[in-house]
Structure formats: structure tokens, C-alpha cells
């Protein structure tokens, strides 16, 4: 029998398979599970357990940003529209959201 805590988590947790590797994307704000208003600007954390990741990545998700705001942040050497797989996975839940890596170099 599955524990009630596993059926209804207290914090948002997603198990991910990105590029054939398993990882965890999680939040520390329980309101993300029940209050759609909490989904405007919020923080998620990503951990892959791979050697190249020395600490959990702290991401800021903004679901009400506009595409031109993200374009202004891209540098002259940006890769255009290509995005890390993790950002694309996040956008399956929050379409059009911008993801700030908060100083961490994007990976995956």
C-alpha cells in the first residue's frame, strides 16, 4: 500500500528523465500544489546527482514574463532560440515561462 504522503506530496516534486539521465526538480513552497496565484514568480531547485553538478541549481520561474523581456537578457553570443532540456521540460507545465538560472551556467 502506498503511503498517503507519497500519493499527496506536501511539496511539489517532479522526477525527470532528461537526455537519458534521471533527476529531481522540486520546490519548497507548498502553495504551488494548491494556489494558482503562487505560480507567477516562484523558485524551483534541480538536482541530477551527476558528478558535474556540485550543488543544487536554484531556478527562478516567471510565468508572466513576455518573450521580448527574455530576448533583451540574451547576450550577443547567445545561441538564439535553443534552450536547455530542463527549461523545455519546465515549459511543459508552464508554457511561455522564463527561467532564470541565478548565476548557474545552464546545463541539460
Secondary structure, DSSP 8 states (H G I E B T S, - for coil): ---HHHHS-SS-EEEEEETTEEEEEE-S-GGGGT-GGGGSEEEEEEE---TT--S-EEEEEETT--HHHHHHHS-TT--TT---HHHHHHHHHSTT-EEE-TTS----
